[in-house]
Amino acid sequence: MTVGVKPRHRIAWLALIPLCSCSFGSANEDEIRASAVYDEVVRWLVDDAGGATPEEPMAVFIEPRGEGSAISLDVQAELIDLTKDIANVRFLDERSEGLIDEDGTVVVKDEGILIRLGPVVEDDSHVLLDVDIWESEDTFREVRFELRRSGRTWSVQGPPDEINS
């Protein structure tokens, strides 16, 4: 006995294929926004730390900020691609992956920076993004970036403000 799809049902299924193929493997609007915001912040931080070039990109180690938070794999991949001209972005499972001991002092590997990125919460064309910048041992400097959107482009609005959580 052969089980098949009736012709009229086959047409209905075929009509759904274009809808399904567009939704798998493509970033949604929130992920696109998060990637663009993170891109601007990483660029600002790399520039602030001394800058980088395609020939000498800066190592940037990233953790999500906040207990139980995560940065989606699509956002991670997009951020790595967006910043490849100035940074070697690596997302950490464990903080120790981005740190080394140099003569008894713990430092960020490859003379890079280690940051924790908060979630991107947008109020129309305005974002306040909390970022922790590793300083030593378990000490982070907590800052808040203000970003504004003009069209599809986000830009950092000056140096970040220091915050206390």
N, C-alpha and C positions, 0 to 999 in steps of 0.2 A: 504494500500500500504506500503510495506517495502522497505526502502532504505538501500542498502548495498554497500560494497566495492567489486568491481570486483576482482576475484582471482589474476589477474596479478598485480593490484594496491596494494592488501594486501601484496604481497611478497615485493614490493618496500617499503612499510611502515615498515614492519618487519625488513628489512635490515637497516633502519635508527635507530632503537631502541638502539643498542649498542653505536652508535655515540652520541645520545642524552643523554643517561644515564651517560656517562662519563663527560659531560660538566656541568651538574647541580649538585650543592652542593659540587663541588671540587674547591679548590683554584687555580687560574691561576699562572703563573710563576712570575708575578709582585707582587702578594700578598704573595707568598712564600718568595720571596726576601725581601719584606718589613718586614714580620714577623721575619725573621732571623736577619736582621739589627737591628730592634727595640729590639729584644731579647738581643743582645750583648750590646746595649747601656743601657738598663735597668739594666742588670747585672753589668756593669761598675759603674753606678750611685748608685746602692744599695751597692756595695762594697765600694765605695768612702764615702757613708754616714754612714759607720760603719758595713756593712755586715748584713747578715741574714742567718737563717737556716730553714730547713723544719719545725722544731718545733716552730720557731719564725720568720715567714716571715715578710718582711717589707711591709707596706702599700704604694702603688705607685698609685697616682692619675694622670690620663693622659687626656689631651685635645689635639686636633689637633692644629698645629701652623699655623697661617696665616688666614686672613679673608676669609671666605667661604670654607676653607679646611675641609676635613673629612678623617677619617680612617675607611675603610670598615669594616663591621661586621665580615667578614671572617678573616681579619687581627687581629681584636680585639680578637676574640675567640682563634685564634692560639697563639697570644702573651700571653694571660691569661694562656693557657695550657703550653707553653714553659717555662714560668717563675714561675710556681706554686711551685717549690722547694725553691725559695728564696723570692717571692713577692706575695702579694695579690693585683693584678692589677685591678683597677677599672677605667673605662672610664666615664668621666663627661659630663653631659648635661649642667650643670651650675657649675662654679668654686666654688660657695658657698657649694656645696655638699662635697667638699674635705677639707673645712676649718672650724675651730671652734674658738670661742672666749674663751680664758683662762685668766681670771682675767684682762680683758681689752686689751689683746694682741691677735691678730689673728694669729693662727698657723695651720699647716697641721694636719688633724685628725690622730689619732692613731700613733703619732710620726713618720709619714711617710714623703714622698716627693711628690711634685706636679710638673709635668713637662708638657711642650707642645712639641710635636714631629712634626717636619717638614716632608714634603714628601720625600720619598726615590727616588732619581734620580741617576741612575747608569751610570757610564762611564766604561763599560766592567766589570772590576773586582775592581772598585774603587768607593766609595761613600763618599760624604761630606754631613753630616746630621746636620742640624741646630736644636738645642734643647734649649728651655727656661726653666730655673730652678727657681721655685718660691722662693723668699726670704722674702718678706713682702708686705702687702697690695696689691698694683698693680705693685710691683717691681719684675722683673725677671732678672736673670743673663743669658745673651745670649751667648751660646757656639756653637762651630762647631766641631763635631767629624769627624775624618777621619777613614774610614773602608776599609779594603782590603779583597778580596775573594781569598781563596785557595781551589780549587775544589768546593765543595758546602758549605764550612764553611766560615763565615765572622768573622773578628776579628778587634777590636778597635786598632788603631795605636797610642797608647800613650794618655796622657791627652788631653782633648779638648782645642781648642784655643778660647779665648774670642773674641766675635765679637760685632760690633755695627751696628744695623740695620738702 
